[in-house]
Amino acid sequence: MATEKTPNNKWIDPIKWNTAAAQYDNAVGRSSGIAAARLITLANEMHPLNAPSVRAIDLGAGTGSLTHLLAAQYPGLNILATDISPGMLEQLMSITHDQTKVTAQVVDMAAPIGGAATESSFSHVFSTMAIQALPDPAGEGTLAQWARLLLPDGIVAIGLWDFDENCGPHALWEEAATAVDPGYTNPPLLPPRHWYGRAELEQGLKTAGFRDVKSEVMHIGFDVGKEGFLRFFWESGNPMARDRQASFNGDLKKVREEMERLLDEKYDKGAKIPLSAALAVGRKPLAG
Ligand SMILES: C[S@@+](CC[C@H](N)C(=O)[O-])C[C@H]1O[C@@H](n2cnc3c(N)ncnc32)[C@H](O)[C@@H]1O
């Protein structure tokens, strides 16, 4: 697996994601897979995935929620799966059936061009649940870089978490933590200038010059059950959960107990934890 570069921003720290890789598919990967399935449909409607000379790149591919679905649906398609975290990509490749069609490369999605990620060579640039690691992807030129990967009529297809007030995992933590310490203030989920949902995604694509932009919000749920949620939040090493815990000065054991109570009483034993995804597709900007 080729290595490009390693940034030192804590939101894109490959070590954190390496730790989370092993447990990823159990919880987060299940929800992101639902979003990925819909995003593939939207992308195929805009630019058929079985057309000749189709080639796809998955940026921030993680353990492959989207890559694997895409490969299963379009076995002839060449897919370059990329991520900043070698641990994520190892997991991805370990469950890849056809390693002639799906290849992997370590890539920083903020500056993706290099190695097999060649300029003007992809019909589809996909990315699910990853772009929120970067500040202002339109203003900082990230989307312009993604456009450079595309063939003239190629498209981007992007999914992200919709961190609205109904975001269940966040609400569960906040409710449990403030029950234990009423003075606790839950810090924002993302640093300033990172995208929270559909409005920024759609506007960002338009600002970057993408054409025919279409977007939607989809309920995906984080319905992993009580034990699944507790494992995700307390044991998986997921960066969001780790940051919440680090922001709390009180007794985390009590927060966990409160969370268990909430899961039982308010979230149907973890069978109904709300979570939405924002999805968008758009065609490469016209040159100049
Ligand atoms: C929430 S996971 C999403 C993984 C997968 N796309 C999915 O939908 O399940 C976010 C991924 O983004 C990756 N990531 C974070 N910053 C990145 C960067 N600058 N370049 C490439 N990947 C990055 C992480 O390593 C992690 O695998």
The ligand as an SDF file (V2000), in Angstrom:
LIG
                    3D

 27 29  0  0  0  0  0  0  0  0999 V2000
  -16.2930    8.0390    9.9320 C   0  0  0  0  0  0  0  0  0  0  0  0
  -15.0180    7.2750    8.9560 S   0  0  0  0  0  0  0  0  0  0  0  0
  -15.8830    6.9540    7.4210 C   0  0  0  0  0  0  0  0  0  0  0  0
  -15.3770    5.7390    6.7090 C   0  0  0  0  0  0  0  0  0  0  0  0
  -16.2010    5.2460    5.5130 C   0  0  0  0  0  0  0  0  0  0  0  0
  -16.1090    6.1450    4.3910 N   0  0  0  0  0  0  0  0  0  0  0  0
  -17.6340    5.0100    5.8750 C   0  0  0  0  0  0  0  0  0  0  0  0
  -18.5150    5.6650    5.3140 O   0  0  0  0  0  0  0  0  0  0  0  0
  -17.9110    4.1490    6.7070 O   0  0  0  0  0  0  0  0  0  0  0  0
  -13.9700    8.6050    8.5490 C   0  0  0  0  0  0  0  0  0  0  0  0
  -12.7330    8.1770    7.8130 C   0  0  0  0  0  0  0  0  0  0  0  0
  -12.0690    9.3260    7.3280 O   0  0  0  0  0  0  0  0  0  0  0  0
  -10.6790    9.0920    7.4230 C   0  0  0  0  0  0  0  0  0  0  0  0
   -9.9860   10.3770    7.3510 N   0  0  0  0  0  0  0  0  0  0  0  0
   -9.9600   11.3650    8.2730 C   0  0  0  0  0  0  0  0  0  0  0  0
   -9.2210   12.3830    7.8140 N   0  0  0  0  0  0  0  0  0  0  0  0
   -8.7700   12.0430    6.5820 C   0  0  0  0  0  0  0  0  0  0  0  0
   -7.9620   12.6940    5.5970 C   0  0  0  0  0  0  0  0  0  0  0  0
   -7.4660   13.9050    5.7750 N   0  0  0  0  0  0  0  0  0  0  0  0
   -7.7280   12.0460    4.4550 N   0  0  0  0  0  0  0  0  0  0  0  0
   -8.2250   10.8090    4.2500 C   0  0  0  0  0  0  0  0  0  0  0  0
   -8.9850   10.1450    5.1400 N   0  0  0  0  0  0  0  0  0  0  0  0
   -9.2630   10.7610    6.2930 C   0  0  0  0  0  0  0  0  0  0  0  0
  -10.5250    8.3410    8.7300 C   0  0  0  0  0  0  0  0  0  0  0  0
   -9.2940    7.6460    8.7970 O   0  0  0  0  0  0  0  0  0  0  0  0
  -11.7310    7.4180    8.6820 C   0  0  0  0  0  0  0  0  0  0  0  0
  -11.4270    6.1960    8.0700 O   0  0  0  0  0  0  0  0  0  0  0  0
  1  2  1  0
  2  3  1  0
  2 10  1  0
  3  4  1  0
  4  5  1  0
  5  6  1  0
  5  7  1  0
  7  8  2  0
  7  9  1  0
 10 11  1  0
 11 12  1  0
 11 26  1  0
 12 13  1  0
 13 14  1  0
 13 24  1  0
 14 15  1  0
 14 23  1  0
 15 16  2  0
 16 17  1  0
 17 18  1  0
 17 23  2  0
 18 19  1  0
 18 20  2  0
 20 21  1  0
 21 22  2  0
 22 23  1  0
 24 25  1  0
 24 26  1  0
 26 27  1  0
M  CHG  2   2   1   9  -1
M  END
$$$$
